Every structure is written in structure tokens, then in C-alpha cells.
Amino acid sequence: MIFSVKAPIPGFESIKEVELEKFDDFFVKFISKSDTTVFTLINPFMIRSYEFEIPEYFRALLDINEKTNILILNIMIIATPIETSTINFIAPLVFNVDNGSVAQVVFRCKPIP
């Protein structure tokens, strides 16, 4: 499915449209239709307890309500050995499957004392 990017993805502002290609219940390939960027995405709910509130700005931007079919995925950097791979839990990608839109919600980190 093709998704329209509704807010610039930090560091990848040129990406305007993306396609998702599902591998399995865990992994999805994120393919930019605007350039050669490809990400590996992961379903965070398959590997840990994960929850957050979608801020109102993004709810409005993506036209999300209580009946909207949404998909939450996180960018994963796969490394060798696999144990050193990382997942960006601070900035999930929120997809509105019903209208084909996506935005990355970037949460602020609290400073470590």
C-alpha cells in the first residue's frame, strides 16, 4: 500500500510517498517513492509492552479518530551481530491505513540525571 507522508520525516524531508512491503508479523520494508531510501520497520507490539498517546496535532494531521484503522511501526537498524541492532522507540511511525497517510511522531526524551 502507498502512503502519503503528511509531516516531514526528520533527516528525510524529501520523502513524500512511501510503500510498505510486509515480510511477516514482525518486519515491514519501508520504501520511499521519492528517492532510494529504504528502512526496515518492526512491529513494536511483537517484542515488548509499548504504548503512547498520539498527540492531538498528529491525530488531526492524519485524520485519526476512535474508528480509524492505524498501524504503528518503528525504524530498526539491523546490525551484525543481531544483538547490537537498535530500534527507535522514541519516534514511531503512525500510519492511517484507511486514508493512506503517515507521519513520524517524535517524542522528547527526558535528560538523564
C-alpha positions as CSV (number, residue, x, y, z in Angstrom):
1,M,0.0,0.0,0.0
2,I,1.2,3.5,-0.8
3,F,1.1,6.2,2.0
4,S,1.4,9.9,1.7
5,V,3.8,11.5,4.2
6,K,1.9,14.3,6.0
7,A,4.8,15.7,8.0
8,P,8.5,15.7,7.1
9,I,10.4,12.8,8.5
10,P,13.5,14.3,10.3
11,G,16.6,13.8,8.2
12,F,14.5,12.5,5.2
13,E,12.4,15.6,4.4
14,S,12.4,14.8,0.6
15,I,10.3,11.6,1.2
16,K,6.7,12.4,0.2
17,E,5.3,8.9,-0.6
18,V,6.2,5.5,0.8
19,E,5.2,1.9,0.1
20,L,5.1,-0.8,2.7
21,E,6.1,-4.3,1.9
22,K,5.3,-6.8,4.7
23,F,7.8,-9.6,5.4
24,D,6.0,-11.3,8.3
25,D,4.2,-10.3,11.6
26,F,7.4,-8.7,12.8
27,F,9.1,-6.9,9.9
28,V,8.0,-4.5,7.2
29,K,10.1,-2.8,4.5
30,F,9.5,1.0,4.1
31,I,10.3,2.0,0.6
32,S,10.5,5.7,-0.4
33,K,8.7,6.5,-3.7
34,S,10.6,9.9,-3.8
35,D,14.2,8.6,-3.6
36,T,16.2,5.4,-2.9
37,T,15.6,5.4,0.9
38,V,14.6,2.0,2.4
39,F,14.1,1.3,6.1
40,T,13.4,-1.9,8.0
41,L,10.4,-1.4,10.3
42,I,9.3,-3.6,13.2
43,N,6.0,-4.1,14.9
44,P,6.9,-3.0,18.4
45,F,4.0,-4.8,20.0
46,M,5.5,-8.2,19.0
47,I,8.6,-7.7,21.1
48,R,7.7,-5.7,24.2
49,S,5.0,-3.8,26.0
50,Y,4.7,-0.5,24.2
51,E,2.2,2.3,24.5
52,F,1.8,6.0,23.9
53,E,-0.8,8.6,23.2
54,I,-0.9,10.0,19.7
55,P,-0.7,13.8,20.2
56,E,-3.7,15.8,19.0
57,Y,-1.7,17.5,16.3
58,F,-0.9,14.2,14.7
59,R,-4.5,12.9,15.2
60,A,-5.8,15.9,13.2
61,L,-3.0,15.7,10.6
62,L,-3.7,12.0,9.9
63,D,-7.4,12.3,10.4
64,I,-7.4,9.7,13.2
65,N,-10.5,9.0,15.3
66,E,-11.6,6.1,17.5
67,K,-12.7,4.1,14.5
68,T,-9.6,4.7,12.4
69,N,-7.5,1.6,11.4
70,I,-4.0,2.6,12.4
71,L,-0.6,0.8,12.2
72,I,2.3,1.7,14.4
73,L,5.8,0.7,13.3
74,N,9.3,1.6,14.4
75,I,12.5,2.0,12.5
76,M,15.1,-0.7,13.2
77,I,18.7,-0.6,12.3
78,I,19.9,-4.2,11.8
79,A,23.5,-4.8,12.7
80,T,25.8,-7.8,12.9
81,P,25.7,-9.4,15.4
82,I,21.9,-9.1,15.6
83,E,22.1,-8.4,19.3
84,T,23.6,-4.9,18.5
85,S,20.7,-3.9,16.4
86,T,18.7,-0.9,17.6
87,I,15.0,0.1,17.4
88,N,13.8,3.7,17.6
89,F,11.1,3.6,20.2
90,I,11.2,7.4,20.7
91,A,9.9,8.2,17.2
92,P,7.2,5.7,16.0
93,L,5.7,5.9,12.5
94,V,1.9,6.2,12.7
95,F,0.0,5.0,9.6
96,N,-3.6,5.7,8.9
97,V,-4.4,2.7,6.9
98,D,-7.9,4.0,6.0
99,N,-6.7,7.1,4.2
100,G,-3.2,6.2,3.3
101,S,-1.3,8.8,5.3
102,V,1.7,8.5,7.6
103,A,3.7,10.7,10.0
104,Q,6.6,10.1,12.4
105,V,5.7,11.2,15.9
106,V,8.9,12.3,17.7
107,F,8.7,12.3,21.5
108,R,11.0,14.3,23.6
109,C,13.5,12.4,25.8
110,K,13.9,13.3,29.4
111,P,17.5,14.2,30.2
112,I,19.4,11.5,32.2
113,P,20.5,12.9,35.6
